[in-house]
């Protein structure tokens, strides 16, 4: 039995981006899986698929608070004696690498859901983030990438090609469909206006470029189309985006839900799903939309490019060009057969290439090899 811990800063990430993966991994009899994140928020409607160990961690750099998080993680790692610790997201990855190395965890793994530094970023920010990742990789034994284009940079970070693997990303298609059906009524109520339904599922942070989506809706309304839109997600820009919505006089057209627990219902109810990000790992919201046969219009950037086949499963438009995105959205809204054709093709693509079951199986095989057998584990922890 291999003792395995996945680590991520946010409880919401546990019950969204990691949920299906954890459930599939926990079904293997030779893996004992738990997850570590910040404590569940009061009133959380969903519980983790596996045993949850709460450790307070901030998403942003917090100095003294981060040192306390490292200490708490260290104590958990020493107490639990995990064979493998597997981190996700940049912040959790950095403090986990330090704590796990200090605690002597035999195998430390990280998955990049998109690198935290990227072309077009402020040069100082880019340099600092890359340096932090280089330091973190000194304490890691292996890293995974969710998209193939990040592999080359990860080889540089790890200074070894054999310590880098492509993991990919996937969804549990049947679970997403069942969830969408259960969430249907609540999702319909979220659309406060009339007309064609647009959805953006996104954390409210600068890299997601949510104001571009506001501009898309604004352009469509000015062109005479009647649309109603939902932006679902929480984040540091929530207040400023609310004010921007008022300034643009779009409060009757766009509903900001904050974090919501009915995302699949929203996707299933949408006529078109949009994503305006500067970069992604492999965007989960787009995968889930495609699994539900919804057509997608996304920016032509890292991550989305690997998922959306332009003109076949949806459309890709230039970053920072809301007018181009609005044209593609309008094309889909005015052509129901095209929406259905792209939606069906998207669902086939998810079934063929982005199935979470396959990814969990590949991770299990890696864990079995990386753990090194019971003799190595007994020697290490003795």
C-alpha positions as CSV (number, residue, x, y, z in Angstrom):
1,X,0.0,0.0,0.0
2,X,1.5,3.3,-1.1
3,X,0.6,6.4,1.1
4,X,0.0,9.3,-1.2
5,X,-0.9,12.9,-0.5
6,X,-2.0,15.5,-3.0
7,X,-1.5,19.1,-1.9
8,X,-3.2,22.3,-3.2
9,X,-3.8,25.7,-1.5
10,X,-7.6,26.0,-2.0
11,X,-10.4,23.8,-0.8
12,X,-12.4,24.8,-3.8
13,X,-9.7,23.3,-6.0
14,X,-10.0,20.0,-4.1
15,X,-13.7,19.6,-4.9
16,X,-13.4,20.9,-8.5
17,X,-10.1,20.4,-10.4
18,X,-8.9,17.4,-8.3
19,X,-12.2,15.7,-7.5
20,X,-12.4,13.2,-10.3
21,X,-8.7,12.4,-10.2
22,X,-8.8,11.7,-6.5
23,X,-11.8,9.5,-6.8
24,X,-10.2,7.4,-9.5
25,X,-6.9,7.1,-7.7
26,X,-8.6,6.1,-4.4
27,X,-10.4,3.2,-6.2
28,X,-7.0,1.4,-6.6
29,X,-6.4,-1.0,-3.8
30,X,-2.7,-0.4,-3.7
31,X,-3.0,3.4,-3.1
32,X,-4.0,5.1,0.1
33,X,-4.9,8.6,-1.0
34,X,-5.5,11.8,1.0
35,X,-5.6,15.5,0.1
36,X,-4.2,18.5,1.9
37,X,-5.5,22.0,1.5
38,X,-6.9,25.0,3.4
39,X,-9.9,24.2,5.6
40,X,-13.3,23.9,4.0
41,X,-15.2,27.2,3.9
42,X,-18.3,27.4,6.2
43,X,-21.3,26.0,4.4
44,X,-19.4,24.2,1.7
45,X,-21.8,22.0,-0.2
46,X,-19.3,19.4,-1.5
47,X,-16.9,17.2,0.4
48,X,-13.6,15.8,-0.9
49,X,-13.5,12.4,-2.5
50,X,-10.8,11.2,-0.1
51,X,-9.6,12.0,3.5
52,X,-8.9,15.7,3.8
53,X,-6.2,17.2,6.1
54,X,-6.6,20.9,6.6
55,X,-3.5,23.1,6.5
56,X,-4.0,26.8,6.1
57,X,-2.2,28.1,3.0
58,X,-2.6,31.5,1.2
59,X,-2.8,31.6,-2.6
60,X,-0.4,34.7,-2.7
61,X,3.0,35.3,-1.2
62,X,2.4,36.2,2.5
63,X,5.8,36.0,4.2
64,X,5.4,35.0,7.8
65,X,2.1,33.2,7.1
66,X,3.9,31.1,4.4
67,X,6.6,30.1,6.9
68,X,3.9,28.9,9.3
69,X,2.3,26.9,6.4
70,X,5.7,25.2,5.7
71,X,6.1,24.3,9.3
72,X,2.5,22.8,9.5
73,X,3.1,20.9,6.3
74,X,6.4,19.6,7.7
75,X,4.7,18.3,10.8
76,X,1.9,16.6,8.8
77,X,4.5,14.9,6.5
78,X,6.5,13.6,9.4
79,X,3.4,12.4,11.2
80,X,1.8,10.7,8.2
81,X,5.0,9.3,6.6
82,X,3.8,9.6,3.1
83,X,5.6,7.7,0.4
84,X,4.7,10.3,-2.2
85,X,3.6,13.9,-2.0
86,X,2.1,15.4,-5.2
87,X,1.5,19.2,-5.3
88,X,-0.6,21.4,-7.6
89,X,-0.6,25.1,-8.3
90,X,2.5,27.4,-8.0
91,X,2.1,28.5,-4.3
92,X,1.3,25.0,-3.0
93,X,4.1,23.6,-5.1
94,X,6.7,25.9,-3.7
95,X,5.9,25.5,0.0
96,X,5.3,21.7,-0.4
97,X,8.7,21.2,-2.0
98,X,10.4,22.9,1.0
99,X,8.3,21.2,3.7
100,X,8.5,17.7,2.0
101,X,12.3,18.0,1.5
102,X,12.8,19.0,5.1
103,X,10.6,16.1,6.3
104,X,12.4,13.6,4.1
105,X,9.5,12.5,1.9
106,X,11.0,9.9,-0.4
107,X,9.3,11.1,-3.6
108,X,8.1,14.7,-4.2
109,X,6.1,15.4,-7.4
110,X,4.5,18.5,-8.9
111,X,2.0,19.1,-11.7
112,X,2.1,22.3,-13.6
113,X,-1.4,23.5,-14.5
114,X,0.3,26.0,-16.7
115,X,3.6,27.7,-15.7
116,X,3.2,30.8,-13.5
117,X,5.5,32.8,-15.8
118,X,4.7,33.3,-19.5
119,X,5.5,35.5,-22.5
120,X,3.9,38.9,-22.3
121,X,4.2,39.0,-18.5
122,X,6.0,41.9,-16.8
123,X,9.7,41.1,-17.1
124,X,10.4,41.5,-13.4
125,X,7.4,39.2,-12.4
126,X,8.6,36.7,-15.1
127,X,12.1,36.6,-13.7
128,X,11.0,36.3,-10.0
129,X,8.5,33.5,-10.7
130,X,11.0,31.6,-12.9
131,X,13.6,31.8,-10.1
132,X,11.2,30.6,-7.5
133,X,10.2,27.6,-9.7
134,X,13.8,26.8,-10.3
135,X,14.4,26.8,-6.5
136,X,11.3,24.6,-6.0
137,X,12.5,22.1,-8.6
138,X,15.7,21.6,-6.7
139,X,13.6,19.8,-4.1
140,X,11.4,17.8,-6.5
141,X,12.0,14.3,-7.9
142,X,9.6,14.6,-10.9
143,X,7.3,17.1,-12.5
144,X,4.3,16.7,-14.8
145,X,2.8,19.2,-17.3
146,X,-0.8,19.4,-18.4
147,X,0.0,20.7,-21.8
148,X,2.8,19.5,-24.1
149,X,4.3,23.0,-24.8
150,X,5.4,23.4,-21.2
151,X,7.5,20.3,-21.3
152,X,10.6,22.0,-22.8
153,X,10.7,24.7,-20.2
154,X,10.1,22.1,-17.4
155,X,13.1,20.1,-18.7
156,X,15.2,23.3,-18.1
157,X,13.8,23.8,-14.6
158,X,14.6,20.2,-13.6
159,X,17.8,20.0,-15.7
160,X,16.7,16.5,-16.8
161,X,14.4,15.2,-19.5
162,X,13.7,11.9,-17.7
163,X,12.3,13.8,-14.6
164,X,9.6,15.5,-16.7
165,X,6.4,13.8,-18.0
166,X,3.3,14.9,-19.8
167,X,0.3,14.2,-17.7
168,X,-2.5,15.9,-19.7
169,X,-5.8,16.6,-18.2
170,X,-9.2,15.1,-18.3
171,X,-12.8,14.9,-16.9
172,X,-15.1,12.2,-15.8
173,X,-17.6,12.5,-18.6
174,X,-20.5,10.5,-17.0
175,X,-20.1,12.4,-13.7
176,X,-20.2,15.8,-15.5
177,X,-23.4,14.8,-17.3
178,X,-25.1,13.6,-14.1
179,X,-24.0,16.7,-12.3
180,X,-25.3,19.0,-15.0
181,X,-28.7,17.3,-14.8
182,X,-28.9,17.7,-11.0
183,X,-27.9,21.4,-11.3
184,X,-30.2,22.2,-14.1
185,X,-32.9,24.2,-12.3
186,X,-30.4,26.3,-10.2
187,X,-28.4,27.1,-13.3
188,X,-31.4,28.3,-15.3
189,X,-32.3,30.7,-12.5
190,X,-28.8,32.3,-12.8
191,X,-29.6,33.8,-16.2
192,X,-31.4,36.9,-15.2
193,X,-32.1,38.3,-18.7
194,X,-33.6,37.1,-21.9
195,X,-32.0,35.9,-25.1
196,X,-29.1,33.6,-26.1
197,X,-27.2,32.3,-23.1
198,X,-23.4,32.8,-22.7
199,X,-21.2,31.5,-19.9
200,X,-17.7,32.2,-18.7
201,X,-16.4,30.0,-15.8
202,X,-13.3,31.6,-14.5
203,X,-11.4,32.6,-11.4
204,X,-11.6,36.4,-11.3
205,X,-7.9,37.3,-11.6
206,X,-6.0,39.4,-14.2
207,X,-4.7,36.5,-16.3
208,X,-8.3,35.4,-17.1
209,X,-9.1,38.8,-18.8
210,X,-12.8,38.8,-17.7
211,X,-13.3,42.5,-18.9
212,X,-12.8,41.2,-22.4
213,X,-15.9,39.0,-21.9
214,X,-17.8,42.1,-20.8
215,X,-16.8,43.7,-24.1
216,X,-17.9,40.7,-26.1
217,X,-21.4,41.0,-24.5
218,X,-21.4,44.7,-25.0
219,X,-20.5,44.4,-28.7
220,X,-23.2,41.7,-29.2
221,X,-25.9,43.9,-27.5
222,X,-24.9,46.9,-29.6
223,X,-25.3,44.8,-32.8
224,X,-28.9,44.1,-31.9
225,X,-28.6,40.6,-30.5
226,X,-30.4,39.8,-27.2
227,X,-28.1,37.9,-24.9
228,X,-28.0,37.0,-21.2
229,X,-24.6,36.0,-19.7
230,X,-23.3,34.5,-16.5
231,X,-19.7,34.9,-15.1
232,X,-19.2,32.3,-12.4
233,X,-16.1,32.3,-10.2
234,X,-14.5,34.0,-7.3
235,X,-11.2,35.8,-6.9
236,X,-9.4,39.1,-6.1
237,X,-11.0,41.1,-8.9
238,X,-14.6,40.4,-7.8
239,X,-15.3,43.9,-6.4
240,X,-13.6,45.8,-9.3
241,X,-15.4,43.7,-11.9
242,X,-18.7,44.4,-10.2
243,X,-17.9,48.2,-10.5
244,X,-16.9,47.8,-14.1
245,X,-20.2,46.1,-14.9
246,X,-22.1,49.1,-13.4
247,X,-19.9,51.5,-15.4
248,X,-20.7,49.7,-18.6
249,X,-24.4,49.5,-17.7
250,X,-24.3,45.8,-18.3
251,X,-25.7,44.7,-14.9
252,X,-29.0,43.6,-16.6
253,X,-27.1,41.5,-19.2
254,X,-24.3,39.8,-17.1
255,X,-24.8,38.1,-13.7
256,X,-21.7,37.7,-11.6
257,X,-22.4,34.7,-9.3
258,X,-19.2,34.6,-7.4
259,X,-18.1,31.0,-6.6
260,X,-21.0,28.7,-7.4
261,X,-21.5,25.0,-6.8
262,X,-23.6,24.4,-10.0
263,X,-21.0,25.0,-12.8
264,X,-22.0,22.0,-14.9
265,X,-25.6,23.1,-14.9
266,X,-24.5,26.5,-16.2
267,X,-22.4,24.9,-19.0
268,X,-25.2,22.6,-20.0
269,X,-27.7,25.6,-20.2
270,X,-25.4,27.8,-22.3
271,X,-25.7,28.3,-26.0
272,X,-22.0,29.2,-26.2
273,X,-19.2,28.9,-23.6
274,X,-16.4,31.5,-23.7
275,X,-12.8,31.8,-22.3
276,X,-10.7,34.9,-22.6
277,X,-7.5,33.9,-20.7
278,X,-3.9,34.9,-21.5
279,X,-2.8,31.3,-20.9
280,X,-4.0,28.1,-19.4
281,X,-2.8,24.6,-18.5
282,X,-5.6,22.6,-20.0
283,X,-8.8,24.6,-19.1
284,X,-11.2,22.4,-17.1
285,X,-14.2,24.6,-17.9
286,X,-13.7,24.1,-21.6
287,X,-13.2,20.4,-21.2
288,X,-16.4,20.1,-19.3
289,X,-18.3,22.3,-21.8
290,X,-17.1,20.0,-24.6
291,X,-18.1,16.9,-22.6
292,X,-21.6,18.4,-22.5
293,X,-21.5,19.1,-26.2
294,X,-21.4,22.9,-25.8
295,X,-19.5,24.9,-28.5
296,X,-16.6,26.9,-27.2
297,X,-15.0,30.2,-28.3
298,X,-11.7,30.7,-26.6
299,X,-8.5,32.8,-27.0
300,X,-5.8,31.3,-29.2
301,X,-3.3,30.8,-26.3
302,X,-1.3,28.1,-24.6
303,X,-3.5,25.4,-23.2
304,X,-6.7,26.3,-25.1
305,X,-4.8,25.6,-28.3
306,X,-4.2,22.0,-27.2
307,X,-7.9,21.4,-26.4
308,X,-10.0,23.4,-29.0
309,X,-9.6,22.5,-32.6
310,X,-10.4,25.7,-34.4
311,X,-13.5,25.3,-36.7
312,X,-13.9,21.7,-35.6
313,X,-14.8,21.6,-31.9
314,X,-15.2,25.4,-31.4
315,X,-13.3,28.6,-32.4
316,X,-10.1,30.2,-31.3
317,X,-9.7,34.0,-31.6
318,X,-6.8,36.4,-31.0
319,X,-6.0,37.3,-27.5
320,X,-7.3,40.8,-26.5
321,X,-9.6,41.0,-29.5
322,X,-13.2,41.0,-28.1
323,X,-14.6,42.0,-31.5
324,X,-13.2,38.9,-33.1
325,X,-14.6,36.8,-30.3
326,X,-18.0,38.5,-30.6
327,X,-18.1,37.7,-34.4
328,X,-17.5,34.0,-33.7
329,X,-20.1,34.0,-30.9
330,X,-22.6,35.7,-33.2
331,X,-21.9,33.2,-36.0
332,X,-22.7,30.3,-33.6
333,X,-25.8,32.0,-32.2
334,X,-27.2,32.5,-35.7
335,X,-26.4,29.0,-36.9
336,X,-27.9,26.3,-34.6
337,X,-26.8,23.4,-36.8
338,X,-23.2,24.7,-36.6
339,X,-23.5,24.8,-32.8
340,X,-24.7,21.2,-32.7
341,X,-22.0,20.0,-35.1
342,X,-19.2,21.6,-33.1
343,X,-20.7,20.4,-29.8
344,X,-20.9,16.8,-31.0
345,X,-17.3,16.9,-32.3
346,X,-16.1,18.4,-29.0
347,X,-17.7,15.6,-27.0
348,X,-16.0,13.0,-29.2
349,X,-12.7,14.7,-28.7
350,X,-13.0,14.7,-24.9
351,X,-14.0,11.0,-24.9
352,X,-11.0,10.1,-27.1
353,X,-8.3,12.2,-25.6
354,X,-9.2,13.8,-22.3
355,X,-10.7,11.0,-20.2
356,X,-9.7,11.3,-16.5
357,X,-9.8,7.5,-16.0
358,X,-6.8,7.1,-18.4
359,X,-4.9,9.8,-16.6
360,X,-5.4,8.3,-13.2
361,X,-4.2,4.9,-14.5
362,X,-1.0,6.5,-15.9
363,X,-0.4,8.3,-12.6
364,X,-0.9,5.0,-10.6
365,X,1.7,3.3,-12.8
366,X,4.1,6.2,-12.1
367,X,3.5,6.0,-8.3
368,X,4.1,2.3,-8.2
369,X,7.5,2.7,-9.9
370,X,8.5,5.9,-8.0
371,X,7.6,4.5,-4.6
372,X,10.4,2.0,-5.0
373,X,8.7,-0.9,-3.1
374,X,8.1,-1.5,0.6
375,X,11.8,-2.2,1.5
376,X,12.9,1.2,0.4
377,X,10.1,2.9,2.3
378,X,10.9,1.0,5.5
379,X,14.5,1.9,5.3
380,X,13.8,5.5,4.8
381,X,11.3,6.0,7.6
382,X,13.2,3.8,10.1
